Amino acid sequence: MSLTLNKILVLCALLISAMLPGGAWAESAWQDSSDTVGEFNGTVPTADSASIPVYQGSVFLDPAKTHEVAFTAKPSEFSADISVSKLLVTNPQDREGDIISTPRWENQTPPTVSLV
């Protein structure tokens, strides 16, 4: 009987110790938006984010709209186009009208994009 009780106490102690770091992270800010993204052609761009096109089968899921997805949908039914030319920029122009979606990359080589 005491061996089972000891196992239960050890298990509870392990679970509690594993949950403590998560509590500290829950109080911190997820993202600090006060930082700038740097200058582009002499001005700070206002396009601060981009999204990638996601498809369910052949249907494009527009990120600006809500889409109903059946609970039976499998991850294999979805695909994403991660090529740089297909990025959907939130605000395609900066304050001076420079087009950020087609920037002049250093060495004419666009940055690589990958999914995490």
Secondary structure as the mmCIF struct_conf table of DSSP 4:
data_model
#
loop_
_struct_conf.conf_type_id
_struct_conf.id
_struct_conf.beg_label_comp_id
_struct_conf.beg_label_asym_id
_struct_conf.beg_label_seq_id
_struct_conf.end_label_comp_id
_struct_conf.end_label_asym_id
_struct_conf.end_label_seq_id
HELX_RH_AL_P HELX_RH_AL_P1 SER A 2 ALA A 26
TURN_TY1_P TURN_TY1_P1 GLU A 27 GLU A 27
BEND BEND1 SER A 28 SER A 28
BEND BEND2 TRP A 30 TRP A 30
TURN_TY1_P TURN_TY1_P2 SER A 33 SER A 34
BEND BEND3 ASP A 35 ASP A 35
STRN STRN1 PHE A 40 PHE A 40
TURN_TY1_P TURN_TY1_P3 ASN A 41 GLY A 42
STRN STRN2 THR A 43 THR A 43
BEND BEND4 THR A 46 THR A 46
STRN STRN3 ALA A 50 SER A 51
STRN STRN4 VAL A 54 GLN A 56
TURN_TY1_P TURN_TY1_P4 GLY A 57 SER A 58
STRN STRN5 VAL A 59 LEU A 61
TURN_TY1_P TURN_TY1_P5 PRO A 63 ALA A 64
BEND BEND5 LYS A 65 LYS A 65
TURN_TY1_P TURN_TY1_P6 PHE A 71 THR A 72
HELX_RH_3T_P HELX_RH_3T_P1 PRO A 75 GLU A 77
STRN STRN6 PHE A 78 ALA A 80
HELX_RH_3T_P HELX_RH_3T_P2 VAL A 84 LYS A 86
STRN STRN7 LEU A 88 VAL A 89
BEND BEND6 THR A 90 ASN A 91
STRN STRN8 GLN A 93 GLN A 93
TURN_TY1_P TURN_TY1_P7 ARG A 95 GLU A 96
STRN STRN9 ILE A 99 ILE A 99
BEND BEND7 ILE A 100 THR A 102
HELX_RH_3T_P HELX_RH_3T_P3 GLU A 106 GLN A 108
HELX_LH_PP_P HELX_LH_PP_P1 PRO A 110 THR A 112
#
